[in-house]
Amino acid sequence: MIYFDNAATTFPKPKEVIRGVAECMQNYGGNPGRGAHPLALAAAEAVYSTREELASLFGGKSENTVFTQNATHALNLVIFGLARHGDHIIISNLEHNSVLRPVAELYRRGIASYSVFDALCSEEETLENLKKAVRRNTRIAVTTHVSNICPHKLPIEKISAFCRERGILHIVDASQSAGIYDINMQNGLSVLCAPGHKGLYGPQGTGFCLFADDFDFERLRPTVFGGNGINSAKTDMGKVSPESYEGGTLAVPSIAGLGAGVHFVKRIGTAKIRAHEAALCEKIKQNLRSDGRIKIYLPEESGSALLFNAYGIDGSELARRLARRGICTRAGLHCAPTAHEALGTGGDAVRLSFSAFNTAEEAESFCAILKECLKE
């Protein structure tokens, strides 16, 4: 089997990640913050260690790292926690539904309005389009770092700089870039939201928000209410990071695995991972370019994902043919309808996405198998 669906979740996971999960469940599976016995303290230490790993990788503070179930949960926590009545929110036309749906829900509830700007262009044009979308009541901008369907990358540092000048909070969705591209919170980002199970090679069910060093948590309302291990006699959650935003028991074994995944990424290096994935993308792209039956979207850009269609065959049908031959891809809208509209895919295309574990041999095999599928 050839797994080219790493933008959905990376597979396989590094051996140290599997060991990290197993060791936690076997040796110290207590509930952090819910007791002073050895197992609870060991679990708390593992959670804190992963906070430190993430903060170190992204240039932030461990105490400003809030764990979530996934990137969608992280984005919802921040968007709903920050939006106030009368606010205006800006998002790009390349956003995943984990951004589009929360802001659309705020609009439906009459809480906030939103505008969509075109980011499928050069850095200069992207910034100009962003600036044009700003209103007097714009309080939040939410942008992806790298599209989840193609390799297009947004200039998040420049966007953050502009937003800081205007007093706008910039929330970055790093679902397709964390662990692949270098990201530093010191470059002006307000909040970084990312999953643990993609480019950081952690288990599913992990994600996080990393807030800027100077973030004012008085602005962030909790969105989940319940036990958090602190101030239990009070009826409110408080506004203390991270505990106030982590209601309920954390997924400690998965967080321990995530810590091991971050360590794996650091050991190899994001630059090496990025170069490896881009080389696989380019290898397949060069092979497909000469085939008149294939349309590649954004052929001039290279990264960790490749989006294409075959003339005369629906993307979903082509993905099924590939799956029957042991090739795992993703077709359809990829939960990003506005991105598909911007690219003009017709709402259905095949995405290949790579990881550190894919090989050049797999890329060659895929090209041969794809040609067999096109003969059907």
Buried (B, 14 or more C-beta within 10 A) or exposed (E): EBBBBBBBBBBEBBEBBBEBBEBBEEEBBBBBBBBEEEBBBBBBEBBBBBBBBBBEBBBBBBBBBBBBBBBBBBBBBBBBBBBEEEBBBBBBBBBBBBBBBBBEBBEEEEBBBBBBBBBBBEEEEBBBBBEEBBEEEBBBBBBBBBBBBBBBBBBBBBBBBBBBEEEBBBBBBBBBBBBBBEBEBEBBBBBBBBBBBBBBBBBBBBBBBBBBEEBEBEEBBBBBEEBBBEEEEEEEBBBEBBBBBBBEBBBBBBBBBBBBBBBBBEEBEBEEBBEBBBBBBBBBBEBBEEBEEBBBBBBEBBBBBBBBBBEEBBBEBBBEBBBEBEBBBBBBBBBBBBBBBBBEBEEBBBBBBBBBBBEEEBBEBBBEBBBEBBEE
